[in-house]
Amino acid sequence: MSNEYVFTENARPAEISAEVSVPSKLDRRLKILILILAIILGAELIWLLGISPWMPLSVVEVAGIPELDKALVLAQAGIDGRSSFMTVNAEASEYALESLHQVGSARILKRFPDTVSITLEPRKAVAFSLAAVDGRISPVFFDKQGVVFKIGSEDSGPGPNISSLPIISGLIFEQAVLGTRLPAMFNTLFSDLERINSTAPELLRAVSEIQINRKIYDGFELILYPVYYPVKVRLGRELKEDTLRYMLLLIDVFNAQDVDVEELDFRTGTASYTVKEASLG
């Protein structure tokens, strides 16, 4: 007999080599595909984050005050044809826009990568005064910050409703100019007017005039003249809703009792009044 052995484990070396080479080619193609995708993604990120935010804005929206010229708004905000998402300073532009006498507040919203929206809130009248303008007496309107934002028929746009606003007397104007801001000591008065006008406007409609009585050493005090009762009402520097309600309540009592009061005084925190002297006939 012949001593020949057959080793079946090594019988097909060519087939095994072919089986190993197939997945190797697939891995190489997959790596190439991943590399291509990575290059494309990198290029997109470079465009989105590194290039497009520095390109000129495609959309600039302005809303809130239709009568205000868009070119003026953009110039005031420092936005021009070269401005981009990255170069627009929203906070600085808002501050600049709020310096316009027509603008009460401004909000700038940047939307990546090439859009800026500007929303303007117009100033709203809380009171008005009368002043000589070009030889004529004209209404001068103030907002809650004591800023003159409209004079008579000056400036475009609809005017405030005078019948719903209290008139302020005692203010002295050397020259009424749009954008003029009253001295800081009047800030509380105009913020009080804005608050009461928002919460209880009927109280202000019951007052025909608010007089500012300047004092030499202590700022000023307020004197109110109600619409339906001929009495002078003295207050301190603050205009409070509770005080106005109490004033109207006392006036109702005086009317009901047919008491002829000359002056009401709330300056000490409690109400006191002076009755008119009867005339001798």
URCOR-V147665 format. One record per run of one state. SS is the DSSP state (H for helix, E for strand, L for the rest). FROM is the first residue (numbers start at 0). TO is the last residue. If there is no record, write none. Layout:
SS & FROM & TO
SS & FROM & TO
This chain:
L & 0 & 6
H & 7 & 9
L & 10 & 11
H & 12 & 53
L & 54 & 54
E & 55 & 55
L & 56 & 57
E & 58 & 62
L & 63 & 68
H & 69 & 76
L & 77 & 82
E & 83 & 83
L & 84 & 88
H & 89 & 96
L & 97 & 101
E & 102 & 110
L & 111 & 113
E & 114 & 121
L & 122 & 125
E & 126 & 132
L & 133 & 134
E & 135 & 141
L & 142 & 145
E & 146 & 150
L & 151 & 160
H & 161 & 163
L & 164 & 164
E & 165 & 168
L & 169 & 179
E & 180 & 180
L & 181 & 182
H & 183 & 198
L & 199 & 199
H & 200 & 204
L & 205 & 205
E & 206 & 213
L & 214 & 218
E & 219 & 225
L & 226 & 230
E & 231 & 234
L & 235 & 239
H & 240 & 255
L & 256 & 259
E & 260 & 264
L & 265 & 270
E & 271 & 274
L & 275 & 280
